[in-house]
Amino acid sequence: MKAQQIHQWFLENKKTLAFAESCTGGNLSSQMTALADASKYFLGSVVSYSNLFKSDLLKVSEETLRVHGAVSREVANEMLLGLMKFSDADFGIAITGIAGPSGGTKEKPVGTVFIALGEKGKKPHIVECHFTGDRKKVIEQACDKALEELLTLVRS
């Protein structure tokens, strides 16, 4: 439902959209490309699962990765900024997190996800989430939250 509403908004407003996904592994992009005519606004997605891809493709600084870790507000922000520069999209989403079942720590448990959203020329909005459930459920919740935040952004 949210994907369909976003789809309609982008078609009507003739704006472009791009994603940078880590923990969601392309699931967010899949929801958009499942809709006919998404190619009219959806530019594409970078699935930057490794730190190498985050730094080389999205220009996340190695210092940011070292100091804050791949799952952090700072990395989500830099992923989005790199995506927006690379794609020249009107709107973008970057997601990084820990889907589990392993990889969590006391400070960043499984289900910790950072979602950065942005509109060209405006300051990014970053949301910190703590989802529960198995890996599939965390990924679903992260995608749903990202779409919910995007709907709020485009409607504001």
Secondary structure as the mmCIF struct_conf table of DSSP 4:
data_model
#
loop_
_struct_conf.conf_type_id
_struct_conf.id
_struct_conf.beg_label_comp_id
_struct_conf.beg_label_asym_id
_struct_conf.beg_label_seq_id
_struct_conf.end_label_comp_id
_struct_conf.end_label_asym_id
_struct_conf.end_label_seq_id
HELX_RH_AL_P HELX_RH_AL_P1 LYS A 2 ASN A 13
TURN_TY1_P TURN_TY1_P1 LYS A 14 LYS A 14
STRN STRN1 LEU A 17 GLU A 21
BEND BEND1 SER A 22 SER A 22
TURN_TY1_P TURN_TY1_P2 CYS A 23 GLY A 26
HELX_RH_AL_P HELX_RH_AL_P2 ASN A 27 THR A 33
TURN_TY1_P TURN_TY1_P3 ALA A 34 ALA A 34
BEND BEND2 LEU A 35 LEU A 35
TURN_TY1_P TURN_TY1_P4 ALA A 36 ASP A 37
HELX_RH_3T_P HELX_RH_3T_P1 ALA A 38 LYS A 40
TURN_TY1_P TURN_TY1_P5 TYR A 41 TYR A 41
STRN STRN2 PHE A 42 VAL A 47
BEND BEND3 SER A 50 SER A 50
HELX_RH_AL_P HELX_RH_AL_P3 ASN A 51 ASP A 56
TURN_TY1_P TURN_TY1_P6 LEU A 57 LEU A 58
HELX_RH_AL_P HELX_RH_AL_P4 GLU A 62 HIS A 68
BEND BEND4 ALA A 70 SER A 72
HELX_RH_AL_P HELX_RH_AL_P5 ARG A 73 SER A 87
BEND BEND5 ASP A 90 ASP A 90
STRN STRN3 PHE A 91 GLY A 97
BEND BEND6 GLY A 100 SER A 102
BEND BEND7 LYS A 106 LYS A 108
TURN_TY1_P TURN_TY1_P7 VAL A 110 GLY A 111
STRN STRN4 THR A 112 GLU A 119
TURN_TY1_P TURN_TY1_P8 LYS A 120 GLY A 121
BEND BEND8 LYS A 122 LYS A 122
STRN STRN5 HIS A 125 HIS A 130
BEND BEND9 GLY A 133 ASP A 134
HELX_RH_AL_P HELX_RH_AL_P6 ARG A 135 ARG A 155
#
